[in-house]
Structures are given as structure tokens and as C-alpha cells.
Amino acid sequence: MKVLLISTVFLYVSVNAIINPGGGGGGGGGGNGNGGKTVCPVGYKLFKRDYDRSWCMKYFSGNETFFEAEKICRCQGGASLSGIENFNELSWVIEQAEESFEENNVKSGGIWVGAYRRKPCRVENMENVAECTKETQYQWTDRHTIGKTMWEHRWAEGAPHNNKFELVIILIPILHENFLRDHQEFCVQLQVSIDPPVVSKNFTNGYFDNRVCVDPKGTTPFPTEGFVCGRPGKTGGGKDGYSGGGGNGEIILIGGAKPTKKA
């Protein structure tokens, strides 16, 4: 009988990927570096990105923490929680979540994506830090997603939050708690709903909100209901497409607890 030991997974993240697209990663490699057909693992959906890059995504349902979801993705053979680079990918994730909600009798939920608050913005009075605008507070963590289109156009109303408690009005007033013990809202979820009253509120459905990474339920009408894994496509020659975004920025580690600076 073979026993599989799964150790803590570490994800290396470049802080400058979100603000320096193509910043010194693995070159312009991507979909067809060896002239072969780009393919994804079984169950993954292939997407084409700018600069001749390919990206594979797969939706999973489940009430997991951010870190548990990341581990599940890493056990998929080199995947990680996926960033969302464009509206084509965003629409697909929303559709997958809606189908899952219909099957599981879920009305509304949050979907973990691969994003984390940048270190300079993990401080009190972050709103006074010049480099911590709503477009630059968060970085994609999969080392392949680039750009800040989602941060520029798809934050939910009032997000990203930073105060300890905020009154958020979504159909009914609720207390939006941004801390859980020593954990803060450093992670990001895509909010999805098939509940007509919520769907009619365009500032909530299909938009991003920052969430406490270790609190999959939380005081929110969008409890965690899924996550998205992503990885580069492979060419016929067997070489992974690489999208850049690695850069020479600061590296952090995301392990079984909260991220810490690389030793």
C-alpha cells in the first residue's frame, strides 16, 4: 500500500507582477513556443492571453480556506489558485460558479482567486500609503497573471476594505468584519449569485471583495463556495508556456499559515 505524504505547499509570489506586466519573467513564452498544439490537463479550460500566452483554468466547489484551496490546486500537478486576467476568463468563472450553485442549491457565494495584499499595504492607515491605491493593493499570486484590469474595474462597491469594521449595505445592512483574531482581509474572492435580488445589484454580483483568508464563512452574504485553479498550457513539445510576471520584486511565501517573507 502506497502512502502519499503531502507536505505544506509554498507558493512564491512576485510583488511587482501586478504593477509591472511582463517584468522579467520567463520571456514571452506561452502557447506555441515549440510550434505544437497547446493543451490543458483533463478538466481544464484553455484560454488565450495577450502576448501569445496560454492559460488553463478549472473550477472547484467547496467551502475551503484560501490556504486549503491553494493546497488542493497544487496537488493538481503544478497548478495554483488562479488569477483572472481578462473579462473572457471572468465570464467563464462566473458561469462555472452559477452552474455549480444551481446543482448544489446555493444562492450566493464567494470564489477564491489567486490574489494577496502586497506587503507595503498590510499596515494600519494603509489608505495613506501612496502606492496602495485600490488598483495596486493586491497582487496576483500564480506568477503568470499580469495586469490590473480587474482591480481597475471589478472591485465591489466599497472594496477593498481596510478598517476593522465597516457597515456594508447589500440588500440589508450588515457588519463587515475585516479581522479574525490576528488575521485580516488579505485574500480576494469573486462574488457570484443566482439570487435575483442580488443579481440586480450590479455592484455585488460578479465583482471582487477582499476577505479574511482563514474564514470561509464570515459575516457576509457571500460565504465561500468554490475556488479556481490555474496553470500554463503545454505545447506539443512538452514545455510549459510561461507568461512572465516573475520579475525581480520581493518574494513572499504562502504556506499552511499566513504568508511570511522568504528567509
C-alpha positions in Angstrom: 0.0 0.0 0.0 1.5 3.3 -1.0 1.1 6.2 1.3 1.1 9.7 -0.1 2.5 12.4 2.1 1.5 15.9 1.2 3.7 18.5 2.8 3.0 22.1 3.2 2.9 23.8 -0.1 4.8 27.0 -0.7 3.9 29.5 -3.3 6.5 32.1 -4.4 5.0 35.4 -5.4 6.5 38.4 -7.1 5.2 41.6 -5.6 5.7 43.7 -8.7 3.9 41.4 -11.1 0.7 43.4 -10.8 2.3 46.7 -11.5 5.0 45.6 -13.9 3.4 43.3 -16.5 5.9 41.1 -18.2 8.5 42.2 -15.7 11.4 39.9 -16.4 9.6 36.6 -16.1 10.4 33.7 -18.4 10.3 35.7 -21.5 7.4 35.8 -24.0 6.9 32.1 -24.0 3.3 30.9 -24.0 1.0 28.9 -26.1 3.2 27.8 -29.0 6.9 28.1 -28.1 7.7 24.8 -29.8 5.3 25.1 -32.6 3.0 22.4 -31.2 -0.6 22.5 -30.2 -1.4 24.0 -26.8 -3.3 21.6 -24.5 -4.6 21.6 -20.9 -4.9 18.8 -18.4 -8.2 17.0 -18.4 -11.0 19.1 -16.9 -9.2 22.4 -17.5 -10.4 25.1 -19.9 -7.9 26.7 -22.3 -7.7 30.5 -22.6 -5.6 32.7 -24.8 -3.9 35.7 -23.2 -2.1 38.7 -24.6 1.5 38.3 -25.8 0.8 34.8 -27.2 0.3 33.2 -23.8 -1.9 30.3 -22.9 -3.6 29.6 -19.5 -5.7 26.7 -18.2 -8.4 27.0 -15.6 -10.6 24.7 -13.6 -13.4 25.5 -11.2 -13.9 23.6 -7.9 -16.8 23.8 -5.5 -16.2 23.7 -1.8 -16.1 25.7 1.5 -12.3 25.9 2.0 -10.0 28.5 3.4 -7.7 30.3 1.0 -4.7 28.2 2.0 -6.6 24.9 1.8 -7.8 25.8 -1.7 -4.2 26.6 -2.7 -3.0 23.2 -1.5 -5.7 21.4 -3.5 -4.7 23.3 -6.6 -1.0 22.4 -6.0 -2.0 18.8 -5.9 -3.4 19.2 -9.4 0.1 18.7 -10.9 1.6 22.2 -10.9 -1.5 24.4 -10.7 -2.2 27.1 -8.1 -5.0 29.4 -7.3 -5.6 31.3 -10.5 -5.6 34.9 -11.2 -8.1 36.4 -13.6 -6.5 38.5 -16.3 -9.4 39.4 -18.7 -13.1 39.6 -19.0 -13.3 36.4 -21.0 -11.8 34.4 -18.1 -14.0 36.3 -15.6 -17.2 35.4 -17.5 -16.2 31.8 -17.6 -15.6 31.6 -13.9 -18.9 33.3 -13.2 -20.7 30.8 -15.5 -19.0 27.8 -13.8 -19.9 29.1 -10.4 -23.5 29.7 -11.4 -23.8 26.1 -12.8 -22.4 24.7 -9.6 -24.8 26.8 -7.5 -27.7 25.5 -9.5 -26.6 21.9 -8.9 -26.0 22.4 -5.2 -28.9 24.7 -4.4 -26.7 27.6 -3.5 -27.9 31.1 -3.9 -24.8 33.2 -3.4 -21.1 32.6 -2.7 -17.5 33.7 -2.8 -14.9 32.1 -5.1 -11.3 32.2 -4.0 -8.9 33.6 -6.7 -5.1 33.8 -6.6 -4.6 37.2 -5.2 -3.0 38.6 -2.0 -2.5 42.0 -0.4 1.0 43.4 -1.1 3.3 43.8 1.9 3.6 47.6 1.8 -0.3 47.7 2.1 -0.5 45.3 5.1 -0.2 48.1 7.6 -2.5 50.4 9.6 -3.7 53.5 7.9 -2.8 51.8 4.6 -5.0 54.4 2.8 -2.3 56.9 3.5 0.4 54.9 1.6 0.8 56.3 -1.8 1.4 53.0 -3.6 -1.7 51.4 -2.0 -4.4 52.5 -4.3 -7.3 50.2 -5.0 -5.6 49.3 -8.3 -2.3 48.3 -6.7 -3.1 47.0 -3.2 -3.3 43.4 -4.4 -1.0 41.2 -6.5 -1.8 38.0 -8.4 -0.1 35.1 -6.8 0.1 32.5 -9.6 3.2 34.2 -11.1 1.6 34.2 -14.6 -1.4 36.5 -14.4 -0.4 40.1 -15.3 -2.0 43.5 -15.4 -4.6 45.2 -13.2 -7.7 45.3 -15.3 -9.8 43.5 -12.6 -8.5 45.9 -9.9 -9.4 48.9 -12.1 -12.9 47.8 -13.0 -14.2 45.0 -10.8 -14.0 45.8 -7.1 -17.3 45.5 -5.4 -18.7 48.8 -4.0 -16.6 49.9 -1.1 -13.9 47.3 -1.7 -11.1 46.7 -1.0 -11.8 47.3 2.7 -9.2 48.0 5.3 -10.9 49.3 8.5 -11.5 46.8 11.3 -15.3 47.1 11.0 -17.3 48.6 8.1 -21.1 48.8 7.6 -21.7 47.3 4.2 -25.2 47.6 2.7 -26.0 44.6 0.4 -29.8 44.3 0.4 -29.7 44.7 4.2 -27.1 46.5 6.4 -24.5 44.0 7.8 -21.4 44.5 9.8 -18.5 43.6 7.6 -15.8 42.2 9.9 -12.3 42.6 8.4 -10.3 40.9 11.2 -10.5 37.4 12.6 -8.1 37.2 15.6 -4.8 38.2 14.1 -5.9 37.5 10.5 -7.0 40.3 8.2 -8.6 40.6 4.8 -5.5 39.9 2.7 -7.2 37.5 0.2 -9.7 38.0 -2.5 -12.9 36.3 -3.6 -15.1 36.8 -6.7 -18.7 37.3 -5.5 -21.3 35.3 -7.5 -25.0 35.0 -7.1 -28.0 33.4 -8.8 -30.4 35.1 -6.4 -32.5 37.6 -8.5 -32.5 40.4 -5.8 -28.7 40.1 -5.6 -28.1 39.7 -9.3 -29.9 43.0 -9.8 -27.3 44.8 -7.7 -24.5 45.0 -10.3 -22.0 46.3 -7.7 -22.0 43.0 -5.9 -22.6 40.1 -8.4 -19.5 39.3 -10.5 -17.3 41.7 -8.6 -14.3 41.1 -6.3 -14.2 41.6 -2.5 -11.3 41.2 -0.1 -11.8 38.6 2.6 -10.1 37.1 5.7 -8.1 34.2 4.3 -8.9 31.7 7.0 -12.6 32.4 7.4 -14.5 30.7 4.7 -17.9 31.6 6.1 -17.5 35.1 7.6 -20.2 37.8 8.2 -21.1 38.2 4.6 -23.9 37.2 2.3 -21.2 35.6 0.1 -19.8 32.6 2.1 -17.1 30.6 0.4 -18.5 28.2 -2.2 -15.6 27.5 -4.5 -12.2 28.3 -6.0 -10.4 28.4 -9.3 -7.1 26.6 -10.1 -4.9 27.7 -13.0 -1.7 26.6 -14.7 0.1 27.3 -18.0 -0.9 25.3 -21.1 1.6 22.8 -22.5 2.8 22.7 -26.1 3.3 19.6 -28.2 6.9 19.6 -27.2 6.0 19.3 -23.6 7.3 22.7 -22.5 5.2 24.7 -20.1 4.1 28.1 -21.5 5.4 30.8 -19.2 3.8 34.1 -19.0 6.3 36.3 -17.3 5.3 38.4 -14.3 8.1 36.8 -12.1 10.2 39.9 -12.1 12.8 40.8 -9.5 10.4 42.0 -6.9 10.2 41.0 -3.3 9.3 37.3 -2.8 6.9 36.1 -0.2 6.0 32.6 0.9 2.4 31.3 1.2 2.3 28.2 3.3 0.0 26.5 5.7 -0.5 29.6 7.8 -0.2 33.2 6.8 2.5 34.4 4.4 5.9 35.3 5.7 8.9 36.8 4.0 11.2 34.3 2.3 14.3 33.6 4.5 
